[in-house]
Amino acid sequence: MNGQSRKDIAPGLEVHIVLKQDQRTGRLTRGVVKDILTNSPSHPHGIKVRLTDGQVGRVKEIIK
């Protein structure tokens, strides 16, 4: 599942995100959502979240 819809993302979910510095390479970082930072219901590049370790990036994939 992609991370473009805010309703699909909740604190505690495990996700793959792309950090700002990794946008060119597309390198994914795995972590658990702490906060949802995007206010709009959807975003074409992925919903921006903060992980429990403090890293911020856009959700590319939700891990089931």
HTML snippet that shows the backbone in 3Dmol.js (N, CA, C, O; Angstrom):
<script src="https://3Dmol.org/build/3Dmol-min.js"></script>
<div id="view" style="width:600px;height:400px;position:relative"></div>
<script>
const pdb = `
ATOM      1  N   MET A   1       0.849  -1.178   0.000  1.00  0.00           N
ATOM      2  CA  MET A   1       0.000   0.000   0.000  1.00  0.00           C
ATOM      3  C   MET A   1       0.896   1.243   0.000  1.00  0.00           C
ATOM      4  O   MET A   1       1.864   1.315   0.757  1.00  0.00           O
ATOM      5  N   ASN A   2       0.565   2.225  -0.859  1.00  0.00           N
ATOM      6  CA  ASN A   2       1.384   3.429  -0.890  1.00  0.00           C
ATOM      7  C   ASN A   2       0.984   4.378   0.237  1.00  0.00           C
ATOM      8  O   ASN A   2      -0.035   4.170   0.895  1.00  0.00           O
ATOM      9  N   GLY A   3       1.766   5.394   0.454  1.00  0.00           N
ATOM     10  CA  GLY A   3       1.537   6.300   1.579  1.00  0.00           C
ATOM     11  C   GLY A   3       1.010   7.647   1.161  1.00  0.00           C
ATOM     12  O   GLY A   3       1.372   8.658   1.763  1.00  0.00           O
ATOM     13  N   GLN A   4       0.156   7.696   0.137  1.00  0.00           N
ATOM     14  CA  GLN A   4      -0.341   8.973  -0.372  1.00  0.00           C
ATOM     15  C   GLN A   4      -1.623   9.439   0.309  1.00  0.00           C
ATOM     16  O   GLN A   4      -2.011  10.598   0.158  1.00  0.00           O
ATOM     17  N   SER A   5      -2.284   8.563   1.052  1.00  0.00           N
ATOM     18  CA  SER A   5      -3.549   8.913   1.698  1.00  0.00           C
ATOM     19  C   SER A   5      -3.361   8.961   3.218  1.00  0.00           C
ATOM     20  O   SER A   5      -2.894   7.998   3.826  1.00  0.00           O
ATOM     21  N   ARG A   6      -3.729  10.089   3.816  1.00  0.00           N
ATOM     22  CA  ARG A   6      -3.522  10.296   5.252  1.00  0.00           C
ATOM     23  C   ARG A   6      -4.337   9.312   6.104  1.00  0.00           C
ATOM     24  O   ARG A   6      -3.907   8.916   7.188  1.00  0.00           O
ATOM     25  N   LYS A   7      -5.523   8.922   5.601  1.00  0.00           N
ATOM     26  CA  LYS A   7      -6.401   8.036   6.380  1.00  0.00           C
ATOM     27  C   LYS A   7      -5.804   6.641   6.566  1.00  0.00           C
ATOM     28  O   LYS A   7      -6.202   5.916   7.478  1.00  0.00           O
ATOM     29  N   ASP A   8      -4.842   6.257   5.702  1.00  0.00           N
ATOM     30  CA  ASP A   8      -4.223   4.931   5.789  1.00  0.00           C
ATOM     31  C   ASP A   8      -3.066   4.884   6.789  1.00  0.00           C
ATOM     32  O   ASP A   8      -2.541   3.809   7.081  1.00  0.00           O
ATOM     33  N   ILE A   9      -2.672   6.041   7.312  1.00  0.00           N
ATOM     34  CA  ILE A   9      -1.483   6.120   8.165  1.00  0.00           C
ATOM     35  C   ILE A   9      -1.894   6.517   9.575  1.00  0.00           C
ATOM     36  O   ILE A   9      -2.705   7.423   9.766  1.00  0.00           O
ATOM     37  N   ALA A  10      -1.320   5.824  10.567  1.00  0.00           N
ATOM     38  CA  ALA A  10      -1.627   6.110  11.961  1.00  0.00           C
ATOM     39  C   ALA A  10      -0.365   5.876  12.794  1.00  0.00           C
ATOM     40  O   ALA A  10       0.487   5.072  12.417  1.00  0.00           O
ATOM     41  N   PRO A  11      -0.243   6.579  13.928  1.00  0.00           N
ATOM     42  CA  PRO A  11       0.895   6.322  14.817  1.00  0.00           C
ATOM     43  C   PRO A  11       0.959   4.846  15.203  1.00  0.00           C
ATOM     44  O   PRO A  11      -0.063   4.223  15.490  1.00  0.00           O
ATOM     45  N   GLY A  12       2.172   4.297  15.205  1.00  0.00           N
ATOM     46  CA  GLY A  12       2.365   2.893  15.542  1.00  0.00           C
ATOM     47  C   GLY A  12       2.521   1.991  14.331  1.00  0.00           C
ATOM     48  O   GLY A  12       2.943   0.844  14.475  1.00  0.00           O
ATOM     49  N   LEU A  13       2.190   2.480  13.139  1.00  0.00           N
ATOM     50  CA  LEU A  13       2.350   1.683  11.918  1.00  0.00           C
ATOM     51  C   LEU A  13       3.811   1.617  11.516  1.00  0.00           C
ATOM     52  O   LEU A  13       4.561   2.575  11.698  1.00  0.00           O
ATOM     53  N   GLU A  14       4.207   0.474  10.967  1.00  0.00           N
ATOM     54  CA  GLU A  14       5.558   0.332  10.435  1.00  0.00           C
ATOM     55  C   GLU A  14       5.532   0.697   8.957  1.00  0.00           C
ATOM     56  O   GLU A  14       4.709   0.192   8.193  1.00  0.00           O
ATOM     57  N   VAL A  15       6.449   1.585   8.563  1.00  0.00           N
ATOM     58  CA  VAL A  15       6.447   2.116   7.195  1.00  0.00           C
ATOM     59  C   VAL A  15       7.861   2.217   6.632  1.00  0.00           C
ATOM     60  O   VAL A  15       8.846   2.165   7.370  1.00  0.00           O
ATOM     61  N   HIS A  16       7.940   2.362   5.313  1.00  0.00           N
ATOM     62  CA  HIS A  16       9.176   2.744   4.634  1.00  0.00           C
ATOM     63  C   HIS A  16       9.008   4.202   4.233  1.00  0.00           C
ATOM     64  O   HIS A  16       8.000   4.564   3.626  1.00  0.00           O
ATOM     65  N   ILE A  17       9.984   5.044   4.565  1.00  0.00           N
ATOM     66  CA  ILE A  17       9.936   6.449   4.171  1.00  0.00           C
ATOM     67  C   ILE A  17      11.173   6.802   3.358  1.00  0.00           C
ATOM     68  O   ILE A  17      12.185   6.102   3.397  1.00  0.00           O
ATOM     69  N   VAL A  18      11.070   7.909   2.617  1.00  0.00           N
ATOM     70  CA  VAL A  18      12.224   8.488   1.941  1.00  0.00           C
ATOM     71  C   VAL A  18      12.579   9.764   2.685  1.00  0.00           C
ATOM     72  O   VAL A  18      11.764  10.681   2.781  1.00  0.00           O
ATOM     73  N   LEU A  19      13.800   9.822   3.212  1.00  0.00           N
ATOM     74  CA  LEU A  19      14.286  11.014   3.887  1.00  0.00           C
ATOM     75  C   LEU A  19      14.600  12.087   2.855  1.00  0.00           C
ATOM     76  O   LEU A  19      14.836  11.774   1.688  1.00  0.00           O
ATOM     77  N   LYS A  20      14.606  13.358   3.273  1.00  0.00           N
ATOM     78  CA  LYS A  20      14.874  14.474   2.363  1.00  0.00           C
ATOM     79  C   LYS A  20      16.189  14.268   1.602  1.00  0.00           C
ATOM     80  O   LYS A  20      16.244  14.471   0.389  1.00  0.00           O
ATOM     81  N   GLN A  21      17.242  13.867   2.316  1.00  0.00           N
ATOM     82  CA  GLN A  21      18.550  13.702   1.680  1.00  0.00           C
ATOM     83  C   GLN A  21      18.609  12.485   0.760  1.00  0.00           C
ATOM     84  O   GLN A  21      19.549  12.359  -0.025  1.00  0.00           O
ATOM     85  N   ASP A  22      17.627  11.586   0.840  1.00  0.00           N
ATOM     86  CA  ASP A  22      17.608  10.379   0.009  1.00  0.00           C
ATOM     87  C   ASP A  22      16.625  10.481  -1.162  1.00  0.00           C
ATOM     88  O   ASP A  22      16.410   9.496  -1.868  1.00  0.00           O
ATOM     89  N   GLN A  23      16.029  11.654  -1.377  1.00  0.00           N
ATOM     90  CA  GLN A  23      15.022  11.786  -2.429  1.00  0.00           C
ATOM     91  C   GLN A  23      15.591  11.509  -3.818  1.00  0.00           C
ATOM     92  O   GLN A  23      14.900  10.936  -4.661  1.00  0.00           O
ATOM     93  N   ARG A  24      16.838  11.907  -4.071  1.00  0.00           N
ATOM     94  CA  ARG A  24      17.441  11.666  -5.384  1.00  0.00           C
ATOM     95  C   ARG A  24      17.688  10.178  -5.626  1.00  0.00           C
ATOM     96  O   ARG A  24      17.476   9.685  -6.733  1.00  0.00           O
ATOM     97  N   THR A  25      18.133   9.465  -4.594  1.00  0.00           N
ATOM     98  CA  THR A  25      18.463   8.050  -4.755  1.00  0.00           C
ATOM     99  C   THR A  25      17.250   7.146  -4.546  1.00  0.00           C
ATOM    100  O   THR A  25      17.216   6.025  -5.052  1.00  0.00           O
ATOM    101  N   GLY A  26      16.255   7.632  -3.801  1.00  0.00           N
ATOM    102  CA  GLY A  26      15.076   6.816  -3.514  1.00  0.00           C
ATOM    103  C   GLY A  26      15.315   5.781  -2.424  1.00  0.00           C
ATOM    104  O   GLY A  26      14.516   4.858  -2.261  1.00  0.00           O
ATOM    105  N   ARG A  27      16.418   5.925  -1.668  1.00  0.00           N
ATOM    106  CA  ARG A  27      16.745   4.984  -0.594  1.00  0.00           C
ATOM    107  C   ARG A  27      15.670   5.036   0.490  1.00  0.00           C
ATOM    108  O   ARG A  27      15.309   6.113   0.966  1.00  0.00           O
ATOM    109  N   LEU A  28      15.166   3.876   0.872  1.00  0.00           N
ATOM    110  CA  LEU A  28      14.093   3.792   1.861  1.00  0.00           C
ATOM    111  C   LEU A  28      14.643   3.556   3.261  1.00  0.00           C
ATOM    112  O   LEU A  28      15.651   2.874   3.446  1.00  0.00           O
ATOM    113  N   THR A  29      13.962   4.132   4.233  1.00  0.00           N
ATOM    114  CA  THR A  29      14.282   3.948   5.644  1.00  0.00           C
ATOM    115  C   THR A  29      13.062   3.350   6.314  1.00  0.00           C
ATOM    116  O   THR A  29      11.943   3.824   6.118  1.00  0.00           O
ATOM    117  N   ARG A  30      13.276   2.302   7.110  1.00  0.00           N
ATOM    118  CA  ARG A  30      12.161   1.624   7.779  1.00  0.00           C
ATOM    119  C   ARG A  30      12.025   2.145   9.203  1.00  0.00           C
ATOM    120  O   ARG A  30      13.023   2.385   9.882  1.00  0.00           O
ATOM    121  N   GLY A  31      10.791   2.318   9.649  1.00  0.00           N
ATOM    122  CA  GLY A  31      10.572   2.785  11.009  1.00  0.00           C
ATOM    123  C   GLY A  31       9.108   2.752  11.389  1.00  0.00           C
ATOM    124  O   GLY A  31       8.252   2.327  10.612  1.00  0.00           O
ATOM    125  N   VAL A  32       8.839   3.209  12.600  1.00  0.00           N
ATOM    126  CA  VAL A  32       7.479   3.227  13.144  1.00  0.00           C
ATOM    127  C   VAL A  32       7.025   4.680  13.266  1.00  0.00           C
ATOM    128  O   VAL A  32       7.750   5.521  13.799  1.00  0.00           O
ATOM    129  N   VAL A  33       5.813   4.970  12.767  1.00  0.00           N
ATOM    130  CA  VAL A  33       5.270   6.330  12.775  1.00  0.00           C
ATOM    131  C   VAL A  33       5.016   6.797  14.204  1.00  0.00           C
ATOM    132  O   VAL A  33       4.391   6.100  15.004  1.00  0.00           O
ATOM    133  N   LYS A  34       5.524   8.015  14.509  1.00  0.00           N
ATOM    134  CA  LYS A  34       5.233   8.656  15.783  1.00  0.00           C
ATOM    135  C   LYS A  34       4.202   9.765  15.591  1.00  0.00           C
ATOM    136  O   LYS A  34       3.206   9.831  16.313  1.00  0.00           O
ATOM    137  N   ASP A  35       4.454  10.648  14.597  1.00  0.00           N
ATOM    138  CA  ASP A  35       3.557  11.777  14.315  1.00  0.00           C
ATOM    139  C   ASP A  35       3.309  11.881  12.818  1.00  0.00           C
ATOM    140  O   ASP A  35       4.183  11.566  12.010  1.00  0.00           O
ATOM    141  N   ILE A  36       2.107  12.325  12.454  1.00  0.00           N
ATOM    142  CA  ILE A  36       1.783  12.627  11.056  1.00  0.00           C
ATOM    143  C   ILE A  36       1.918  14.137  10.896  1.00  0.00           C
ATOM    144  O   ILE A  36       1.271  14.900  11.614  1.00  0.00           O
ATOM    145  N   LEU A  37       2.753  14.568   9.960  1.00  0.00           N
ATOM    146  CA  LEU A  37       3.047  15.992   9.801  1.00  0.00           C
ATOM    147  C   LEU A  37       2.262  16.659   8.672  1.00  0.00           C
ATOM    148  O   LEU A  37       2.118  17.881   8.667  1.00  0.00           O
ATOM    149  N   THR A  38       1.756  15.883   7.723  1.00  0.00           N
ATOM    150  CA  THR A  38       0.962  16.438   6.623  1.00  0.00           C
ATOM    151  C   THR A  38      -0.478  16.618   7.084  1.00  0.00           C
ATOM    152  O   THR A  38      -1.079  15.693   7.630  1.00  0.00           O
ATOM    153  N   ASN A  39      -1.034  17.818   6.864  1.00  0.00           N
ATOM    154  CA  ASN A  39      -2.418  18.087   7.285  1.00  0.00           C
ATOM    155  C   ASN A  39      -3.444  17.746   6.217  1.00  0.00           C
ATOM    156  O   ASN A  39      -4.589  17.430   6.541  1.00  0.00           O
ATOM    157  N   SER A  40      -3.050  17.805   4.943  1.00  0.00           N
ATOM    158  CA  SER A  40      -4.013  17.540   3.873  1.00  0.00           C
ATOM    159  C   SER A  40      -4.362  16.050   3.819  1.00  0.00           C
ATOM    160  O   SER A  40      -3.576  15.216   4.269  1.00  0.00           O
ATOM    161  N   PRO A  41      -5.539  15.707   3.268  1.00  0.00           N
ATOM    162  CA  PRO A  41      -5.968  14.299   3.241  1.00  0.00           C
ATOM    163  C   PRO A  41      -5.126  13.399   2.345  1.00  0.00           C
ATOM    164  O   PRO A  41      -5.100  12.183   2.534  1.00  0.00           O
ATOM    165  N   SER A  42      -4.423  14.000   1.352  1.00  0.00           N
ATOM    166  CA  SER A  42      -3.550  13.199   0.497  1.00  0.00           C
ATOM    167  C   SER A  42      -2.413  14.066  -0.017  1.00  0.00           C
ATOM    168  O   SER A  42      -2.488  15.295   0.014  1.00  0.00           O
ATOM    169  N   HIS A  43      -1.353  13.408  -0.494  1.00  0.00           N
ATOM    170  CA  HIS A  43      -0.206  14.119  -1.059  1.00  0.00           C
ATOM    171  C   HIS A  43       0.427  13.221  -2.119  1.00  0.00           C
ATOM    172  O   HIS A  43       0.680  12.047  -1.849  1.00  0.00           O
ATOM    173  N   PRO A  44       0.690  13.745  -3.320  1.00  0.00           N
ATOM    174  CA  PRO A  44       1.200  12.905  -4.415  1.00  0.00           C
ATOM    175  C   PRO A  44       2.572  12.279  -4.158  1.00  0.00           C
ATOM    176  O   PRO A  44       2.899  11.244  -4.737  1.00  0.00           O
ATOM    177  N   HIS A  45       3.374  12.904  -3.291  1.00  0.00           N
ATOM    178  CA  HIS A  45       4.714  12.371  -3.005  1.00  0.00           C
ATOM    179  C   HIS A  45       4.756  11.552  -1.717  1.00  0.00           C
ATOM    180  O   HIS A  45       5.812  11.045  -1.339  1.00  0.00           O
ATOM    181  N   GLY A  46       3.627  11.422  -1.051  1.00  0.00           N
ATOM    182  CA  GLY A  46       3.567  10.666   0.189  1.00  0.00           C
ATOM    183  C   GLY A  46       3.322  11.575   1.380  1.00  0.00           C
ATOM    184  O   GLY A  46       3.729  12.737   1.381  1.00  0.00           O
ATOM    185  N   ILE A  47       2.662  11.046   2.380  1.00  0.00           N
ATOM    186  CA  ILE A  47       2.364  11.788   3.602  1.00  0.00           C
ATOM    187  C   ILE A  47       3.648  11.933   4.417  1.00  0.00           C
ATOM    188  O   ILE A  47       4.381  10.961   4.601  1.00  0.00           O
ATOM    189  N   LYS A  48       3.919  13.139   4.903  1.00  0.00           N
ATOM    190  CA  LYS A  48       5.129  13.377   5.693  1.00  0.00           C
ATOM    191  C   LYS A  48       4.879  12.954   7.137  1.00  0.00           C
ATOM    192  O   LYS A  48       3.878  13.334   7.744  1.00  0.00           O
ATOM    193  N   VAL A  49       5.807  12.159   7.680  1.00  0.00           N
ATOM    194  CA  VAL A  49       5.677  11.657   9.051  1.00  0.00           C
ATOM    195  C   VAL A  49       7.001  11.797   9.804  1.00  0.00           C
ATOM    196  O   VAL A  49       8.064  11.946   9.203  1.00  0.00           O
ATOM    197  N   ARG A  50       6.909  11.745  11.131  1.00  0.00           N
ATOM    198  CA  ARG A  50       8.088  11.657  11.996  1.00  0.00           C
ATOM    199  C   ARG A  50       8.087  10.263  12.594  1.00  0.00           C
ATOM    200  O   ARG A  50       7.075   9.807  13.127  1.00  0.00           O
ATOM    201  N   LEU A  51       9.230   9.583  12.504  1.00  0.00           N
ATOM    202  CA  LEU A  51       9.352   8.241  13.068  1.00  0.00           C
ATOM    203  C   LEU A  51       9.677   8.326  14.552  1.00  0.00           C
ATOM    204  O   LEU A  51      10.016   9.396  15.057  1.00  0.00           O
ATOM    205  N   THR A  52       9.574   7.207  15.245  1.00  0.00           N
ATOM    206  CA  THR A  52       9.851   7.174  16.681  1.00  0.00           C
ATOM    207  C   THR A  52      11.298   7.552  16.994  1.00  0.00           C
ATOM    208  O   THR A  52      11.591   8.003  18.101  1.00  0.00           O
ATOM    209  N   ASP A  53      12.214   7.370  16.020  1.00  0.00           N
ATOM    210  CA  ASP A  53      13.624   7.743  16.248  1.00  0.00           C
ATOM    211  C   ASP A  53      13.905   9.194  15.863  1.00  0.00           C
ATOM    212  O   ASP A  53      15.050   9.638  15.938  1.00  0.00           O
ATOM    213  N   GLY A  54      12.858   9.951  15.444  1.00  0.00           N
ATOM    214  CA  GLY A  54      13.014  11.372  15.155  1.00  0.00           C
ATOM    215  C   GLY A  54      13.235  11.722  13.694  1.00  0.00           C
ATOM    216  O   GLY A  54      13.201  12.899  13.335  1.00  0.00           O
ATOM    217  N   GLN A  55      13.463  10.728  12.841  1.00  0.00           N
ATOM    218  CA  GLN A  55      13.670  11.003  11.418  1.00  0.00           C
ATOM    219  C   GLN A  55      12.346  11.411  10.765  1.00  0.00           C
ATOM    220  O   GLN A  55      11.280  10.903  11.114  1.00  0.00           O
ATOM    221  N   VAL A  56      12.445  12.350   9.800  1.00  0.00           N
ATOM    222  CA  VAL A  56      11.266  12.863   9.112  1.00  0.00           C
ATOM    223  C   VAL A  56      11.388  12.565   7.626  1.00  0.00           C
ATOM    224  O   VAL A  56      12.441  12.783   7.028  1.00  0.00           O
ATOM    225  N   GLY A  57      10.311  12.065   7.033  1.00  0.00           N
ATOM    226  CA  GLY A  57      10.312  11.787   5.604  1.00  0.00           C
ATOM    227  C   GLY A  57       8.907  11.490   5.113  1.00  0.00           C
ATOM    228  O   GLY A  57       7.942  11.529   5.876  1.00  0.00           O
ATOM    229  N   ARG A  58       8.810  11.191   3.815  1.00  0.00           N
ATOM    230  CA  ARG A  58       7.525  10.911   3.200  1.00  0.00           C
ATOM    231  C   ARG A  58       7.320   9.402   3.052  1.00  0.00           C
ATOM    232  O   ARG A  58       8.223   8.683   2.622  1.00  0.00           O
ATOM    233  N   VAL A  59       6.126   8.934   3.411  1.00  0.00           N
ATOM    234  CA  VAL A  59       5.798   7.517   3.365  1.00  0.00           C
ATOM    235  C   VAL A  59       5.726   7.037   1.927  1.00  0.00           C
ATOM    236  O   VAL A  59       5.002   7.606   1.111  1.00  0.00           O
ATOM    237  N   LYS A  60       6.480   5.988   1.618  1.00  0.00           N
ATOM    238  CA  LYS A  60       6.434   5.370   0.295  1.00  0.00           C
ATOM    239  C   LYS A  60       5.725   4.028   0.326  1.00  0.00           C
ATOM    240  O   LYS A  60       5.179   3.585  -0.684  1.00  0.00           O
ATOM    241  N   GLU A  61       5.734   3.381   1.485  1.00  0.00           N
ATOM    242  CA  GLU A  61       5.119   2.056   1.584  1.00  0.00           C
ATOM    243  C   GLU A  61       4.717   1.792   3.029  1.00  0.00           C
ATOM    244  O   GLU A  61       5.453   2.106   3.965  1.00  0.00           O
ATOM    245  N   ILE A  62       3.536   1.210   3.189  1.00  0.00           N
ATOM    246  CA  ILE A  62       3.068   0.798   4.511  1.00  0.00           C
ATOM    247  C   ILE A  62       3.317  -0.689   4.630  1.00  0.00           C
ATOM    248  O   ILE A  62       2.884  -1.461   3.774  1.00  0.00           O
ATOM    249  N   ILE A  63       4.012  -1.105   5.685  1.00  0.00           N
ATOM    250  CA  ILE A  63       4.373  -2.508   5.886  1.00  0.00           C
ATOM    251  C   ILE A  63       3.269  -3.168   6.690  1.00  0.00           C
ATOM    252  O   ILE A  63       2.911  -2.702   7.772  1.00  0.00           O
ATOM    253  N   LYS A  64       2.732  -4.254   6.157  1.00  0.00           N
ATOM    254  CA  LYS A  64       1.637  -4.972   6.834  1.00  0.00           C
ATOM    255  C   LYS A  64       2.168  -5.857   7.923  1.00  0.00           C
ATOM    256  O   LYS A  64       1.396  -6.536   8.598  1.00  0.00           O
TER     257      LYS A  64
END
`;
const viewer = $3Dmol.createViewer("view");
viewer.addModel(pdb, "pdb");
viewer.setStyle({}, {cartoon: {color: "spectrum"}});
viewer.zoomTo();
viewer.render();
</script>
